[in-house]
Amino acid sequence: RVIDFSIQLDVREANTKVLAMGRFETDNQGQYLGHHLGSLHSGLDRDLLRFLHGDGKDSQRMRRLGNQVADVVGKALQKVGYNGPVGVDAMVVHTAEGYKIRPIVEVNPRYTMGRIAHELTKYVHPKSKGRFHILPTSIFRQTYLEPTMRVENGRWCEGVQLLTDLAYPVVGFVRVCNPLCG
């Protein structure tokens, strides 16, 4: 497994719309750790970027893949009467023949962490990079002494923003960094 990503869909009676594609991380057992906020391609190495863009010749490859997945998954869910949010987990793997995309690993007909990450991305300053995390509260407290987020023009620029109360055993938060912001 090289990268995990999700395709966020909105399934309606008449059509299915791709809302976003985003990269997430899991541990060795596949347990969700968090989502990158922003572009699917941000921070990937050159060879992987070249593969995702059809050896550098197809800048729309991933967009088309998202639309193909939306078509297949949307029609199947519409057939059973489902309308609503859907998260499709996918991955890029490295085999003896090179990189391969597994476009449908799991279909989640509900709001997912990927959908939350998509919505949170709207609050991240364009010059910044963000991550949406889920951690045990005890680890969060050891790592982040005081969660403070610097905001510029209504967008998160740098820092940590809590999304849940520290009274819970697990905490959701966003970490944003960028020395160029502001």
Secondary structure as the mmCIF struct_conf table of DSSP 4:
data_model
#
loop_
_struct_conf.conf_type_id
_struct_conf.id
_struct_conf.beg_label_comp_id
_struct_conf.beg_label_asym_id
_struct_conf.beg_label_seq_id
_struct_conf.end_label_comp_id
_struct_conf.end_label_asym_id
_struct_conf.end_label_seq_id
STRN STRN1 ILE A 3 VAL A 11
BEND BEND1 GLU A 13 ALA A 14
STRN STRN2 THR A 16 THR A 26
TURN_TY1_P TURN_TY1_P1 ASN A 28 GLN A 29
STRN STRN3 TYR A 32 LEU A 37
BEND BEND2 GLY A 38 GLY A 38
TURN_TY1_P TURN_TY1_P2 LEU A 40 GLY A 43
HELX_RH_AL_P HELX_RH_AL_P1 ARG A 46 LEU A 52
TURN_TY1_P TURN_TY1_P3 HIS A 53 LYS A 57
TURN_TY1_P TURN_TY1_P4 SER A 59 GLN A 60
HELX_RH_AL_P HELX_RH_AL_P2 ARG A 61 LYS A 79
TURN_TY1_P TURN_TY1_P5 VAL A 80 GLY A 81
STRN STRN4 GLY A 84 THR A 95
TURN_TY1_P TURN_TY1_P6 ALA A 96 GLU A 97
STRN STRN5 GLY A 98 ASN A 108
BEND BEND3 ARG A 110 ARG A 110
HELX_RH_AL_P HELX_RH_AL_P3 MET A 113 THR A 121
TURN_TY1_P TURN_TY1_P7 LYS A 122 TYR A 123
STRN STRN6 VAL A 124 VAL A 124
TURN_TY1_P TURN_TY1_P8 PRO A 126 LYS A 127
STRN STRN7 LYS A 129 PRO A 136
HELX_RH_AL_P HELX_RH_AL_P4 THR A 137 THR A 143
BEND BEND4 LEU A 145 GLU A 146
STRN STRN8 MET A 149 GLU A 152
TURN_TY1_P TURN_TY1_P9 ASN A 153 GLY A 154
STRN STRN9 ARG A 155 LEU A 162
BEND BEND5 THR A 164 THR A 164
TURN_TY1_P TURN_TY1_P10 LEU A 166 ALA A 167
BEND BEND6 TYR A 168 PRO A 169
STRN STRN10 VAL A 170 CYS A 177
TURN_TY1_P TURN_TY1_P11 PRO A 179 LEU A 180
#
